[in-house]
Amino acid sequence: MAIVAVNARNQFRGKIKEIILGSVVSEVDVETPAGIVTSVITTRSVKELDLQVGTEVLAFVKSTEVSIAKL
């Protein structure tokens, strides 16, 4: 399957560094040139996509809010 078009502008190509499986949701860490991007997705999706450490993926970031805290 090839991706033809996506409306998310923030895309990061990388490889899966770690997967922490949970019973319902899992954390997937993707190592990109910009740093680590962590996604929380359903464990079912991890299995259906056959995600494994070392798999090359695209991480799409689409956010409606960014919070800032003063240090």
Secondary structure, DSSP 8 states (H G I E B T S, - for coil): ------S-SEEEEEEEEEEE--SSEEEEEEEETTEEEEEEEEHHHHHHTT--TT-EEEEEE--S-------
